[in-house]
Amino acid sequence: MKFNKWLLIICLVMIPAIHAFSDDPGPPNPGGDPSGGGPGPVGAPIDGGLLILLAQGVAYGGWKFYKLKKKTASETESIPED
């Protein structure tokens, strides 16, 4: 029951946030464009967000590596030697 309550809360928070960040495509491109190019790129730029995502991935990988090294070090210390 707790899971369903948290899922409902998350959905109620995320749906308005997603709607707030949606972008209207705008009016269609008028005909007779002298440059011969089509419509411009559609969507959000990913350059800034990509760097943040990469930094978070590196930090998460470093944390997991640290935990693994710490776990293996504690296991080797607890093994008695003959």
Phi and psi in degrees as a GROMACS rama.xvg file:
@    title "Ramachandran Plot"
@    xaxis  label "Phi"
@    yaxis  label "Psi"
@TYPE xy
-63.7213  -38.3316  LYS-2
-62.038  -43.942  PHE-3
-64.3999  -36.4744  ASN-4
-66.0891  -44.4898  LYS-5
-67.9189  -36.7055  TRP-6
-63.6543  -41.2899  LEU-7
-64.0583  -42.514  LEU-8
-63.5203  -44.4317  ILE-9
-62.8497  -43.1028  ILE-10
-64.4053  -40.2652  CYS-11
-68.3879  -25.1498  LEU-12
-85.0692  -40.0245  VAL-13
-77.3203  -35.2505  MET-14
-61.7539  -47.4244  ILE-15
-65.2204  -32.4921  PRO-16
-67.1205  -41.3772  ALA-17
-65.1596  -41.184  ILE-18
-65.9242  -35.428  HIS-19
-67.7358  -30.8132  ALA-20
-93.5056  -1.44565  PHE-21
-70.6918  150.844  SER-22
-118.95  136.13  ASP-23
-74.2982  132.052  ASP-24
-66.7487  -16.9338  PRO-25
85.8889  -179.309  GLY-26
-72.9258  157.361  PRO-27
-67.4613  156.693  PRO-28
-69.1924  128.359  ASN-29
-68.7606  153.331  PRO-30
-74.0773  165.994  GLY-31
77.4981  34.0597  GLY-32
-69.9869  116.303  ASP-33
-67.7602  -23.8524  PRO-34
-77.4997  -15.9112  SER-35
78.7495  0.878886  GLY-36
-82.5992  153.099  GLY-37
-81.1593  -165.688  GLY-38
-65.9907  154.687  PRO-39
-68.1471  174.515  GLY-40
-65.9972  143.466  PRO-41
-111.266  137.719  VAL-42
120.382  -178.163  GLY-43
-95.807  148.661  ALA-44
-69.188  144.995  PRO-45
-111.514  4.58857  ILE-46
-65.6477  -49.5275  ASP-47
-69.995  -42.0048  GLY-48
-67.5934  -32.1939  GLY-49
-66.9053  -39.7329  LEU-50
-65.1649  -40.098  LEU-51
-64.6578  -43.7362  ILE-52
-62.5427  -41.3341  LEU-53
-63.9789  -43.0759  LEU-54
-63.9785  -40.111  ALA-55
-65.8361  -38.3049  GLN-56
-64.8259  -40.9703  GLY-57
-65.5153  -42.4695  VAL-58
-64.2337  -42.0838  ALA-59
-65.4673  -42.7323  TYR-60
-63.14  -40.4049  GLY-61
-64.1483  -39.5899  GLY-62
-65.5403  -43.4776  TRP-63
-64.7026  -39.4838  LYS-64
-64.3077  -42.1294  PHE-65
-61.1814  -45.2412  TYR-66
-63.675  -39.5116  LYS-67
-65.463  -44.3551  LEU-68
-63.696  -40.2432  LYS-69
-65.6543  -39.9931  LYS-70
-67.3042  -44.2571  LYS-71
-69.0975  -33.1063  THR-72
-67.754  -39.9189  ALA-73
-71.6397  -30.8832  SER-74
-71.2017  -37.9484  GLU-75
-73.8426  -28.3372  THR-76
-73.0513  -29.4621  GLU-77
-83.1449  -10.388  SER-78
-81.6764  119.977  ILE-79
-74.8152  140.523  PRO-80
-98.9073  146.329  GLU-81
